[in-house]
Amino acid sequence: MESSITAKGRVTIPKAVRERLGLKAGDRIKFFFHPDGSVVLLPKIPTSALRGIVKRTRQAVTVAEMNDAIGSGATRAGKRGDRA
């Protein structure tokens, strides 16, 4: 596929490319330059779109549980002779 550049530097992204990348009017895209001179065009995904991708496998840990884990880890490290 190809497209031409207007005098103002604008390009129409072919429909097949827009559909494949899930692009619609108003979306933002990123350009990445590779050392070999090629350029990659990727949709810029808002962080809000990532919400829910990773499923929770267990319940949240409390601050007290974190502190206990830190304390027991520090104790084990001291017994091994490790130093930070």
C-alpha positions as CSV (number, residue, x, y, z in Angstrom):
1,M,0.0,0.0,0.0
2,E,1.1,3.5,-0.5
3,S,-0.1,7.1,0.0
4,S,1.1,10.5,-1.1
5,I,2.1,13.5,0.9
6,T,0.3,16.8,0.4
7,A,2.0,20.2,0.1
8,K,1.2,20.7,3.8
9,G,2.9,17.4,4.8
10,R,-0.3,15.5,5.4
11,V,-0.8,11.9,4.5
12,T,-4.0,9.8,4.3
13,I,-3.5,6.4,6.0
14,P,-5.0,3.7,3.9
15,K,-8.2,2.2,5.2
16,A,-6.7,-1.3,5.5
17,V,-3.9,0.1,7.8
18,R,-6.4,2.1,9.9
19,E,-8.6,-1.0,10.3
20,R,-5.6,-3.2,11.2
21,L,-4.4,-0.7,13.8
22,G,-7.8,0.1,15.1
23,L,-7.3,3.8,14.3
24,K,-10.2,6.3,14.0
25,A,-10.4,10.1,13.6
26,G,-8.7,12.0,16.4
27,D,-6.4,9.1,17.4
28,R,-2.7,9.8,17.9
29,I,0.1,7.8,16.4
30,K,3.8,7.4,17.2
31,F,6.7,7.0,14.8
32,F,9.8,5.0,15.6
33,F,13.0,5.2,13.6
34,H,15.1,2.0,13.4
35,P,18.9,2.1,12.8
36,D,18.4,0.5,9.4
37,G,16.4,3.6,8.3
38,S,12.9,2.0,8.5
39,V,10.1,3.7,10.3
40,V,7.4,2.1,12.3
41,L,4.0,3.6,12.9
42,L,2.1,2.6,16.0
43,P,-1.1,3.8,17.6
44,K,-0.6,5.7,20.8
45,I,-2.6,3.9,23.4
46,P,-3.9,5.9,26.4
47,T,-3.0,4.3,29.7
48,S,-6.7,4.1,30.6
49,A,-7.0,1.5,27.8
50,L,-4.6,-0.8,29.8
51,R,-7.0,-1.0,32.8
52,G,-8.1,-4.5,33.4
53,I,-5.6,-6.2,31.2
54,V,-3.9,-8.0,34.1
55,K,-6.3,-10.0,36.2
56,R,-5.8,-10.1,40.0
57,T,-4.7,-13.5,41.2
58,R,-5.0,-12.8,44.9
59,Q,-6.3,-10.2,47.3
60,A,-4.4,-6.9,48.0
61,V,-1.7,-7.0,50.5
62,T,-2.0,-4.7,53.6
63,V,0.7,-2.3,54.7
64,A,1.2,-4.5,57.9
65,E,1.8,-7.6,55.7
66,M,4.3,-5.6,53.6
67,N,6.1,-4.4,56.7
68,D,6.3,-8.0,58.0
69,A,7.7,-9.2,54.7
70,I,10.3,-6.5,54.6
71,G,11.3,-7.3,58.2
72,S,11.6,-11.0,57.6
73,G,13.5,-10.4,54.4
74,A,16.0,-8.1,56.2
75,T,16.4,-10.8,58.9
76,R,17.1,-13.5,56.4
77,A,19.6,-11.3,54.5
78,G,21.5,-10.6,57.7
79,K,21.7,-14.3,58.5
80,R,23.3,-15.0,55.1
81,G,25.8,-12.2,55.6
82,D,24.4,-10.2,52.6
83,R,24.7,-6.5,52.7
84,A,22.8,-4.0,50.6
